[in-house]
């Protein structure tokens, strides 16, 4: 039987994907694309939410580091983008040169 882990957003039990290891990422099918990272503590697994934001240029959803803060800079599509928070979520705005 496959191991199950709990989504930290909705509480749904999810099967741990076969061959999953610490650091793997996936989305909860119930939470509209919330990104999650697998953590391992001894023989048990848990999930950690991954901060995300849409690229201001192409719209791709980017996984951000857990240490991300408002005002930090990231680069995607060869464009520096500033991290901002809007309505409790991260957003990226291009830096004008």
Biopython code that builds the backbone (N, CA, C, O; Angstrom):
import numpy as np
from Bio.PDB.StructureBuilder import StructureBuilder

atoms = [
    (1, "UNK", "N", (0.848, -1.185, 0.000)),
    (1, "UNK", "CA", (0.000, 0.000, 0.000)),
    (1, "UNK", "C", (0.888, 1.240, 0.000)),
    (1, "UNK", "O", (1.892, 1.290, 0.710)),
    (2, "UNK", "N", (0.524, 2.222, -0.783)),
    (2, "UNK", "CA", (1.304, 3.455, -0.882)),
    (2, "UNK", "C", (1.142, 4.289, 0.382)),
    (2, "UNK", "O", (0.065, 4.342, 0.976)),
    (3, "UNK", "N", (2.229, 4.935, 0.778)),
    (3, "UNK", "CA", (2.175, 5.839, 1.928)),
    (3, "UNK", "C", (1.302, 7.038, 1.571)),
    (3, "UNK", "O", (1.218, 7.442, 0.412)),
    (4, "UNK", "N", (0.653, 7.597, 2.594)),
    (4, "UNK", "CA", (-0.167, 8.786, 2.389)),
    (4, "UNK", "C", (0.417, 9.944, 3.180)),
    (4, "UNK", "O", (0.991, 9.756, 4.253)),
    (5, "UNK", "N", (0.263, 11.142, 2.636)),
    (5, "UNK", "CA", (0.693, 12.366, 3.289)),
    (5, "UNK", "C", (-0.480, 13.337, 3.256)),
    (5, "UNK", "O", (-1.388, 13.196, 2.437)),
    (6, "UNK", "N", (-0.458, 14.317, 4.142)),
    (6, "UNK", "CA", (-1.585, 15.233, 4.271)),
    (6, "UNK", "C", (-1.239, 16.580, 3.659)),
    (6, "UNK", "O", (-0.181, 17.141, 3.942)),
    (7, "UNK", "N", (-2.133, 17.103, 2.818)),
    (7, "UNK", "CA", (-1.955, 18.428, 2.243)),
    (7, "UNK", "C", (-2.092, 19.464, 3.357)),
    (7, "UNK", "O", (-3.097, 19.457, 4.068)),
    (8, "UNK", "N", (-1.107, 20.360, 3.531)),
    (8, "UNK", "CA", (-1.179, 21.350, 4.597)),
    (8, "UNK", "C", (-2.225, 22.440, 4.338)),
    (8, "UNK", "O", (-2.563, 23.197, 5.248)),
    (9, "UNK", "N", (-2.738, 22.525, 3.113)),
    (9, "UNK", "CA", (-3.753, 23.528, 2.798)),
    (9, "UNK", "C", (-5.163, 23.031, 3.095)),
    (9, "UNK", "O", (-5.933, 23.705, 3.780)),
    (10, "UNK", "N", (-5.501, 21.845, 2.578)),
    (10, "UNK", "CA", (-6.888, 21.380, 2.670)),
    (10, "UNK", "C", (-7.087, 20.192, 3.604)),
    (10, "UNK", "O", (-8.225, 19.857, 3.933)),
    (11, "UNK", "N", (-5.998, 19.545, 4.038)),
    (11, "UNK", "CA", (-6.113, 18.406, 4.943)),
    (11, "UNK", "C", (-6.413, 17.087, 4.259)),
    (11, "UNK", "O", (-6.570, 16.068, 4.932)),
    (12, "UNK", "N", (-6.496, 17.082, 2.934)),
    (12, "UNK", "CA", (-6.779, 15.844, 2.213)),
    (12, "UNK", "C", (-5.570, 14.914, 2.270)),
    (12, "UNK", "O", (-4.426, 15.352, 2.156)),
    (13, "UNK", "N", (-5.847, 13.613, 2.449)),
    (13, "UNK", "CA", (-4.786, 12.613, 2.389)),
    (13, "UNK", "C", (-4.466, 12.360, 0.920)),
    (13, "UNK", "O", (-5.361, 12.140, 0.104)),
    (14, "UNK", "N", (-3.182, 12.394, 0.601)),
    (14, "UNK", "CA", (-2.710, 12.194, -0.768)),
    (14, "UNK", "C", (-1.752, 11.015, -0.796)),
    (14, "UNK", "O", (-0.957, 10.850, 0.129)),
    (15, "UNK", "N", (-1.808, 10.188, -1.839)),
    (15, "UNK", "CA", (-0.814, 9.111, -1.935)),
    (15, "UNK", "C", (0.554, 9.707, -2.234)),
    (15, "UNK", "O", (0.689, 10.579, -3.092)),
    (16, "UNK", "N", (1.554, 9.235, -1.528)),
    (16, "UNK", "CA", (2.924, 9.655, -1.816)),
    (16, "UNK", "C", (3.319, 9.006, -3.139)),
    (16, "UNK", "O", (3.300, 7.781, -3.255)),
    (17, "UNK", "N", (3.677, 9.816, -4.140)),
    (17, "UNK", "CA", (4.021, 9.229, -5.442)),
    (17, "UNK", "C", (5.130, 8.179, -5.312)),
    (17, "UNK", "O", (6.070, 8.356, -4.537)),
    (18, "UNK", "N", (5.014, 7.091, -6.071)),
    (18, "UNK", "CA", (6.015, 6.031, -6.047)),
    (18, "UNK", "C", (7.382, 6.614, -6.360)),
    (18, "UNK", "O", (7.534, 7.377, -7.314)),
    (19, "UNK", "N", (8.366, 6.261, -5.565)),
    (19, "UNK", "CA", (9.732, 6.720, -5.788)),
    (19, "UNK", "C", (9.994, 8.132, -5.300)),
    (19, "UNK", "O", (11.077, 8.670, -5.528)),
    (20, "UNK", "N", (9.014, 8.750, -4.624)),
    (20, "UNK", "CA", (9.196, 10.124, -4.140)),
    (20, "UNK", "C", (10.308, 10.182, -3.104)),
    (20, "UNK", "O", (10.438, 9.293, -2.263)),
    (21, "UNK", "N", (11.099, 11.229, -3.175)),
    (21, "UNK", "CA", (12.157, 11.453, -2.203)),
    (21, "UNK", "C", (12.071, 12.887, -1.710)),
    (21, "UNK", "O", (11.357, 13.711, -2.280)),
    (22, "UNK", "N", (12.800, 13.172, -0.654)),
    (22, "UNK", "CA", (12.804, 14.519, -0.097)),
    (22, "UNK", "C", (13.208, 15.527, -1.166)),
    (22, "UNK", "O", (14.163, 15.314, -1.913)),
    (23, "UNK", "N", (12.469, 16.624, -1.225)),
    (23, "UNK", "CA", (12.745, 17.668, -2.191)),
    (23, "UNK", "C", (11.891, 17.599, -3.443)),
    (23, "UNK", "O", (11.779, 18.589, -4.166)),
    (24, "UNK", "N", (11.275, 16.426, -3.720)),
    (24, "UNK", "CA", (10.372, 16.340, -4.877)),
    (24, "UNK", "C", (9.221, 17.320, -4.695)),
    (24, "UNK", "O", (8.836, 17.629, -3.567)),
    (25, "UNK", "N", (8.677, 17.803, -5.789)),
    (25, "UNK", "CA", (7.559, 18.743, -5.731)),
    (25, "UNK", "C", (6.389, 18.207, -6.542)),
    (25, "UNK", "O", (6.574, 17.489, -7.524)),
    (26, "UNK", "N", (5.181, 18.566, -6.116)),
    (26, "UNK", "CA", (3.979, 18.245, -6.868)),
    (26, "UNK", "C", (2.848, 19.142, -6.392)),
    (26, "UNK", "O", (3.023, 19.931, -5.463)),
    (27, "UNK", "N", (1.693, 19.021, -7.025)),
    (27, "UNK", "CA", (0.549, 19.866, -6.702)),
    (27, "UNK", "C", (-0.565, 19.028, -6.096)),
    (27, "UNK", "O", (-0.748, 17.866, -6.459)),
    (28, "UNK", "N", (-1.305, 19.622, -5.173)),
    (28, "UNK", "CA", (-2.493, 18.971, -4.622)),
    (28, "UNK", "C", (-3.613, 19.121, -5.649)),
    (28, "UNK", "O", (-3.899, 20.238, -6.077)),
    (29, "UNK", "N", (-4.254, 18.021, -6.054)),
    (29, "UNK", "CA", (-5.311, 18.114, -7.061)),
    (29, "UNK", "C", (-6.560, 18.836, -6.552)),
    (29, "UNK", "O", (-7.388, 19.276, -7.350)),
    (30, "UNK", "N", (-6.699, 18.959, -5.250)),
    (30, "UNK", "CA", (-7.886, 19.582, -4.661)),
    (30, "UNK", "C", (-7.698, 21.083, -4.410)),
    (30, "UNK", "O", (-8.681, 21.809, -4.258)),
    (31, "UNK", "N", (-6.459, 21.550, -4.365)),
    (31, "UNK", "CA", (-6.163, 22.937, -3.954)),
    (31, "UNK", "C", (-5.811, 23.855, -5.114)),
    (31, "UNK", "O", (-4.997, 24.764, -4.948)),
    (32, "UNK", "N", (-6.387, 23.649, -6.251)),
    (32, "UNK", "CA", (-6.205, 24.547, -7.396)),
    (32, "UNK", "C", (-4.736, 24.838, -7.706)),
    (32, "UNK", "O", (-4.355, 25.988, -7.925)),
    (33, "UNK", "N", (-3.927, 23.796, -7.721)),
    (33, "UNK", "CA", (-2.544, 23.970, -8.143)),
    (33, "UNK", "C", (-1.563, 24.400, -7.071)),
    (33, "UNK", "O", (-0.444, 24.792, -7.402)),
    (34, "UNK", "N", (-1.936, 24.342, -5.801)),
    (34, "UNK", "CA", (-0.984, 24.673, -4.738)),
    (34, "UNK", "C", (0.230, 23.770, -4.851)),
    (34, "UNK", "O", (0.094, 22.551, -4.948)),
    (35, "UNK", "N", (1.413, 24.360, -4.838)),
    (35, "UNK", "CA", (2.653, 23.600, -4.999)),
    (35, "UNK", "C", (3.168, 23.145, -3.642)),
    (35, "UNK", "O", (3.129, 23.899, -2.670)),
    (36, "UNK", "N", (3.650, 21.910, -3.582)),
    (36, "UNK", "CA", (4.089, 21.291, -2.328)),
    (36, "UNK", "C", (5.437, 20.612, -2.518)),
    (36, "UNK", "O", (5.728, 20.078, -3.588)),
    (37, "UNK", "N", (6.269, 20.638, -1.457)),
    (37, "UNK", "CA", (7.577, 19.987, -1.464)),
    (37, "UNK", "C", (7.555, 18.862, -0.429)),
    (37, "UNK", "O", (7.078, 19.049, 0.690)),
    (38, "UNK", "N", (8.076, 17.694, -0.810)),
    (38, "UNK", "CA", (8.147, 16.541, 0.089)),
    (38, "UNK", "C", (9.317, 16.721, 1.053)),
    (38, "UNK", "O", (10.443, 16.992, 0.637)),
    (39, "UNK", "N", (9.035, 16.568, 2.343)),
    (39, "UNK", "CA", (10.059, 16.581, 3.394)),
    (39, "UNK", "C", (10.086, 15.208, 4.044)),
    (39, "UNK", "O", (9.065, 14.525, 4.113)),
    (40, "UNK", "N", (11.259, 14.809, 4.519)),
    (40, "UNK", "CA", (11.386, 13.514, 5.192)),
    (40, "UNK", "C", (11.924, 13.727, 6.588)),
    (40, "UNK", "O", (12.882, 14.472, 6.792)),
    (41, "UNK", "N", (11.297, 13.063, 7.557)),
    (41, "UNK", "CA", (11.743, 13.089, 8.941)),
    (41, "UNK", "C", (11.836, 11.640, 9.406)),
    (41, "UNK", "O", (10.844, 11.048, 9.830)),
    (42, "UNK", "N", (13.037, 11.079, 9.321)),
    (42, "UNK", "CA", (13.199, 9.661, 9.649)),
    (42, "UNK", "C", (12.492, 8.809, 8.613)),
    (42, "UNK", "O", (12.816, 8.865, 7.427)),
    (43, "UNK", "N", (11.523, 8.016, 9.063)),
    (43, "UNK", "CA", (10.783, 7.148, 8.139)),
    (43, "UNK", "C", (9.459, 7.762, 7.694)),
    (43, "UNK", "O", (8.726, 7.133, 6.930)),
    (44, "UNK", "N", (9.133, 8.964, 8.145)),
    (44, "UNK", "CA", (7.860, 9.577, 7.756)),
    (44, "UNK", "C", (8.094, 10.757, 6.806)),
    (44, "UNK", "O", (9.178, 11.338, 6.759)),
    (45, "UNK", "N", (7.060, 11.085, 6.065)),
    (45, "UNK", "CA", (7.097, 12.172, 5.109)),
    (45, "UNK", "C", (6.052, 13.214, 5.473)),
    (45, "UNK", "O", (5.049, 12.901, 6.115)),
    (46, "UNK", "N", (6.288, 14.451, 5.061)),
    (46, "UNK", "CA", (5.302, 15.521, 5.202)),
    (46, "UNK", "C", (5.419, 16.426, 3.982)),
    (46, "UNK", "O", (6.298, 16.247, 3.139)),
    (47, "UNK", "N", (4.521, 17.394, 3.905)),
    (47, "UNK", "CA", (4.518, 18.320, 2.776)),
    (47, "UNK", "C", (4.688, 19.743, 3.270)),
    (47, "UNK", "O", (4.140, 20.120, 4.306)),
    (48, "UNK", "N", (5.448, 20.528, 2.528)),
    (48, "UNK", "CA", (5.679, 21.933, 2.842)),
    (48, "UNK", "C", (5.173, 22.769, 1.667)),
    (48, "UNK", "O", (5.518, 22.489, 0.519)),
    (49, "UNK", "N", (4.357, 23.793, 1.939)),
    (49, "UNK", "CA", (3.913, 24.666, 0.854)),
    (49, "UNK", "C", (5.101, 25.374, 0.203)),
    (49, "UNK", "O", (6.051, 25.756, 0.886)),
    (50, "UNK", "N", (5.044, 25.546, -1.110)),
    (50, "UNK", "CA", (6.079, 26.259, -1.856)),
    (50, "UNK", "C", (5.501, 27.607, -2.278)),
    (50, "UNK", "O", (4.447, 27.650, -2.912)),
    (51, "UNK", "N", (6.176, 28.711, -1.936)),
    (51, "UNK", "CA", (5.703, 29.998, -2.428)),
    (51, "UNK", "C", (5.836, 30.059, -3.954)),
    (51, "UNK", "O", (6.843, 29.619, -4.510)),
    (52, "UNK", "N", (4.828, 30.599, -4.621)),
    (52, "UNK", "CA", (4.841, 30.702, -6.074)),
    (52, "UNK", "C", (4.396, 32.093, -6.521)),
    (52, "UNK", "O", (3.770, 32.832, -5.761)),
    (53, "UNK", "N", (4.725, 32.431, -7.748)),
    (53, "UNK", "CA", (4.259, 33.666, -8.377)),
    (53, "UNK", "C", (4.310, 33.471, -9.884)),
    (53, "UNK", "O", (5.087, 32.659, -10.386)),
    (54, "UNK", "N", (3.485, 34.213, -10.599)),
    (54, "UNK", "CA", (3.483, 34.167, -12.069)),
    (54, "UNK", "C", (4.525, 35.127, -12.621)),
    (54, "UNK", "O", (4.639, 36.264, -12.164)),
    (55, "UNK", "N", (5.284, 34.661, -13.607)),
    (55, "UNK", "CA", (6.231, 35.534, -14.305)),
    (55, "UNK", "C", (5.451, 36.677, -14.945)),
    (55, "UNK", "O", (4.439, 36.445, -15.607)),
    (56, "UNK", "N", (5.912, 37.903, -14.752)),
    (56, "UNK", "CA", (5.231, 39.071, -15.303)),
    (56, "UNK", "C", (5.359, 39.157, -16.820)),
    (56, "UNK", "O", (4.629, 39.912, -17.463)),
    (57, "UNK", "N", (6.285, 38.385, -17.395)),
    (57, "UNK", "CA", (6.503, 38.438, -18.843)),
    (57, "UNK", "C", (5.728, 37.337, -19.568)),
    (57, "UNK", "O", (4.970, 37.618, -20.497)),
    (58, "UNK", "N", (5.920, 36.072, -19.142)),
    (58, "UNK", "CA", (5.321, 34.953, -19.877)),
    (58, "UNK", "C", (4.144, 34.292, -19.166)),
    (58, "UNK", "O", (3.397, 33.534, -19.787)),
    (59, "UNK", "N", (3.967, 34.568, -17.870)),
    (59, "UNK", "CA", (2.846, 33.989, -17.133)),
    (59, "UNK", "C", (3.120, 32.630, -16.512)),
    (59, "UNK", "O", (2.265, 32.096, -15.806)),
    (60, "UNK", "N", (4.313, 32.048, -16.762)),
    (60, "UNK", "CA", (4.642, 30.767, -16.128)),
    (60, "UNK", "C", (4.578, 30.898, -14.611)),
    (60, "UNK", "O", (4.934, 31.939, -14.059)),
    (61, "UNK", "N", (4.123, 29.843, -13.939)),
    (61, "UNK", "CA", (4.118, 29.812, -12.480)),
    (61, "UNK", "C", (5.511, 29.390, -12.027)),
    (61, "UNK", "O", (6.002, 28.331, -12.417)),
    (62, "UNK", "N", (6.146, 30.222, -11.202)),
    (62, "UNK", "CA", (7.506, 29.963, -10.724)),
    (62, "UNK", "C", (7.485, 29.538, -9.271)),
    (62, "UNK", "O", (6.787, 30.135, -8.452)),
    (63, "UNK", "N", (8.254, 28.499, -8.949)),
    (63, "UNK", "CA", (8.480, 28.130, -7.553)),
    (63, "UNK", "C", (9.513, 29.098, -6.999)),
    (63, "UNK", "O", (10.586, 29.263, -7.579)),
    (64, "UNK", "N", (9.194, 29.738, -5.880)),
    (64, "UNK", "CA", (10.109, 30.680, -5.242)),
    (64, "UNK", "C", (10.753, 30.017, -4.034)),
    (64, "UNK", "O", (10.186, 29.072, -3.484)),
    (65, "UNK", "N", (11.924, 30.487, -3.603)),
    (65, "UNK", "CA", (12.552, 29.921, -2.407)),
    (65, "UNK", "C", (11.694, 30.204, -1.168)),
    (65, "UNK", "O", (10.986, 31.210, -1.113)),
    (66, "UNK", "N", (11.762, 29.325, -0.193)),
    (66, "UNK", "CA", (10.995, 29.526, 1.050)),
    (66, "UNK", "C", (11.402, 30.800, 1.767)),
    (66, "UNK", "O", (10.623, 31.341, 2.551)),
    (67, "UNK", "N", (12.605, 31.287, 1.514)),
    (67, "UNK", "CA", (13.107, 32.486, 2.182)),
    (67, "UNK", "C", (12.691, 33.782, 1.476)),
    (67, "UNK", "O", (13.113, 34.862, 1.889)),
    (68, "UNK", "N", (11.875, 33.698, 0.425)),
    (68, "UNK", "CA", (11.518, 34.877, -0.373)),
    (68, "UNK", "C", (10.791, 35.915, 0.479)),
    (68, "UNK", "O", (9.987, 35.576, 1.348)),
    (69, "UNK", "N", (11.091, 37.181, 0.212)),
    (69, "UNK", "CA", (10.471, 38.296, 0.938)),
    (69, "UNK", "C", (10.072, 39.378, -0.050)),
    (69, "UNK", "O", (10.650, 39.485, -1.131)),
    (70, "UNK", "N", (9.091, 40.174, 0.320)),
    (70, "UNK", "CA", (8.696, 41.314, -0.492)),
    (70, "UNK", "C", (9.911, 42.202, -0.722)),
    (70, "UNK", "O", (10.654, 42.500, 0.213)),
    (71, "UNK", "N", (10.110, 42.623, -1.963)),
    (71, "UNK", "CA", (11.254, 43.457, -2.325)),
    (71, "UNK", "C", (12.412, 42.682, -2.907)),
    (71, "UNK", "O", (13.290, 43.278, -3.531)),
    (72, "UNK", "N", (12.449, 41.353, -2.725)),
    (72, "UNK", "CA", (13.512, 40.538, -3.320)),
    (72, "UNK", "C", (13.395, 40.584, -4.841)),
    (72, "UNK", "O", (12.336, 40.893, -5.387)),
    (73, "UNK", "N", (14.493, 40.276, -5.507)),
    (73, "UNK", "CA", (14.518, 40.227, -6.967)),
    (73, "UNK", "C", (14.710, 38.798, -7.438)),
    (73, "UNK", "O", (15.405, 38.010, -6.796)),
    (74, "UNK", "N", (14.093, 38.468, -8.559)),
    (74, "UNK", "CA", (14.286, 37.183, -9.207)),
    (74, "UNK", "C", (14.377, 37.449, -10.708)),
    (74, "UNK", "O", (13.956, 38.507, -11.175)),
    (75, "UNK", "N", (14.919, 36.506, -11.460)),
    (75, "UNK", "CA", (15.059, 36.682, -12.906)),
    (75, "UNK", "C", (14.369, 35.540, -13.626)),
    (75, "UNK", "O", (14.559, 34.373, -13.282)),
    (76, "UNK", "N", (13.572, 35.877, -14.620)),
    (76, "UNK", "CA", (12.930, 34.902, -15.507)),
    (76, "UNK", "C", (12.682, 35.610, -16.823)),
    (76, "UNK", "O", (12.434, 36.816, -16.833)),
    (77, "UNK", "N", (12.741, 34.898, -17.925)),
    (77, "UNK", "CA", (12.583, 35.485, -19.266)),
    (77, "UNK", "C", (13.608, 36.606, -19.488)),
    (77, "UNK", "O", (13.308, 37.611, -20.133)),
    (78, "UNK", "N", (14.810, 36.423, -18.950)),
    (78, "UNK", "CA", (15.879, 37.425, -19.072)),
    (78, "UNK", "C", (15.467, 38.796, -18.553)),
    (78, "UNK", "O", (15.971, 39.818, -19.019)),
    (79, "UNK", "N", (14.550, 38.817, -17.590)),
    (79, "UNK", "CA", (14.049, 40.066, -17.029)),
    (79, "UNK", "C", (14.123, 40.015, -15.507)),
    (79, "UNK", "O", (13.647, 39.058, -14.897)),
    (80, "UNK", "N", (14.715, 41.034, -14.891)),
    (80, "UNK", "CA", (14.689, 41.136, -13.433)),
    (80, "UNK", "C", (13.271, 41.517, -13.010)),
    (80, "UNK", "O", (12.653, 42.414, -13.584)),
    (81, "UNK", "N", (12.773, 40.815, -11.995)),
    (81, "UNK", "CA", (11.417, 41.049, -11.522)),
    (81, "UNK", "C", (11.429, 41.192, -10.003)),
    (81, "UNK", "O", (12.102, 40.435, -9.304)),
    (82, "UNK", "N", (10.684, 42.162, -9.505)),
    (82, "UNK", "CA", (10.607, 42.439, -8.077)),
    (82, "UNK", "C", (9.436, 41.670, -7.473)),
    (82, "UNK", "O", (8.343, 41.629, -8.038)),
    (83, "UNK", "N", (9.686, 41.060, -6.313)),
    (83, "UNK", "CA", (8.655, 40.315, -5.602)),
    (83, "UNK", "C", (7.822, 41.292, -4.781)),
    (83, "UNK", "O", (8.354, 42.078, -3.997)),
    (84, "UNK", "N", (6.516, 41.229, -4.972)),
    (84, "UNK", "CA", (5.574, 42.040, -4.202)),
    (84, "UNK", "C", (4.503, 41.118, -3.649)),
    (84, "UNK", "O", (4.386, 39.968, -4.073)),
    (85, "UNK", "N", (3.723, 41.618, -2.705)),
    (85, "UNK", "CA", (2.598, 40.844, -2.188)),
    (85, "UNK", "C", (1.314, 41.584, -2.479)),
    (85, "UNK", "O", (1.191, 42.781, -2.221)),
    (86, "UNK", "N", (0.354, 40.843, -3.024)),
    (86, "UNK", "CA", (-0.957, 41.386, -3.324)),
    (86, "UNK", "C", (-2.002, 40.397, -2.834)),
    (86, "UNK", "O", (-1.984, 39.228, -3.219)),
    (87, "UNK", "N", (-2.908, 40.859, -1.990)),
    (87, "UNK", "CA", (-3.991, 40.021, -1.473)),
    (87, "UNK", "C", (-3.464, 38.731, -0.850)),
    (87, "UNK", "O", (-4.075, 37.673, -1.001)),
    (88, "UNK", "N", (-2.330, 38.816, -0.149)),
    (88, "UNK", "CA", (-1.778, 37.662, 0.549)),
    (88, "UNK", "C", (-0.981, 36.705, -0.313)),
    (88, "UNK", "O", (-0.512, 35.681, 0.183)),
    (89, "UNK", "N", (-0.814, 37.011, -1.596)),
    (89, "UNK", "CA", (-0.054, 36.135, -2.494)),
    (89, "UNK", "C", (1.116, 36.928, -3.079)),
    (89, "UNK", "O", (1.091, 38.158, -3.133)),
    (90, "UNK", "N", (2.130, 36.198, -3.509)),
    (90, "UNK", "CA", (3.267, 36.858, -4.147)),
    (90, "UNK", "C", (2.931, 37.211, -5.593)),
    (90, "UNK", "O", (2.196, 36.492, -6.270)),
    (91, "UNK", "N", (3.481, 38.325, -6.046)),
    (91, "UNK", "CA", (3.342, 38.755, -7.437)),
    (91, "UNK", "C", (4.694, 39.286, -7.896)),
    (91, "UNK", "O", (5.488, 39.755, -7.079)),
    (92, "UNK", "N", (4.959, 39.217, -9.186)),
    (92, "UNK", "CA", (6.206, 39.699, -9.755)),
    (92, "UNK", "C", (5.910, 40.864, -10.697)),
    (92, "UNK", "O", (4.977, 40.814, -11.497)),
    (93, "UNK", "N", (6.720, 41.904, -10.584)),
    (93, "UNK", "CA", (6.616, 43.041, -11.504)),
    (93, "UNK", "C", (7.986, 43.279, -12.128)),
    (93, "UNK", "O", (8.999, 43.261, -11.430)),
    (94, "UNK", "N", (8.019, 43.506, -13.460)),
    (94, "UNK", "CA", (9.310, 43.712, -14.115)),
    (94, "UNK", "C", (9.979, 44.988, -13.632)),
    (94, "UNK", "O", (9.314, 45.987, -13.360)),
    (95, "UNK", "N", (11.293, 44.943, -13.531)),
    (95, "UNK", "CA", (12.096, 46.107, -13.176)),
    (95, "UNK", "C", (12.426, 46.833, -14.465)),
    (95, "UNK", "O", (13.014, 46.249, -15.376)),
    (96, "UNK", "N", (12.057, 48.090, -14.551)),
    (96, "UNK", "CA", (12.334, 48.883, -15.747)),
    (96, "UNK", "C", (13.765, 49.381, -15.709)),
    (96, "UNK", "O", (14.207, 49.919, -14.694)),
    (97, "UNK", "N", (14.501, 49.209, -16.811)),
    (97, "UNK", "CA", (15.887, 49.668, -16.867)),
    (97, "UNK", "C", (15.953, 51.100, -17.309)),
    (97, "UNK", "O", (17.042, 51.663, -17.417)),
]
sb = StructureBuilder()
sb.init_structure("model")
sb.init_model(0)
sb.init_chain("A")
sb.init_seg("    ")
for serial, (resi, resn, name, xyz) in enumerate(atoms, 1):
    if name == "N":
        sb.init_residue(resn, " ", resi, " ")
    sb.init_atom(name, np.array(xyz, "f"), 0.0, 1.0, " ", f" {name:<3s}", serial, name[0])
structure = sb.get_structure()
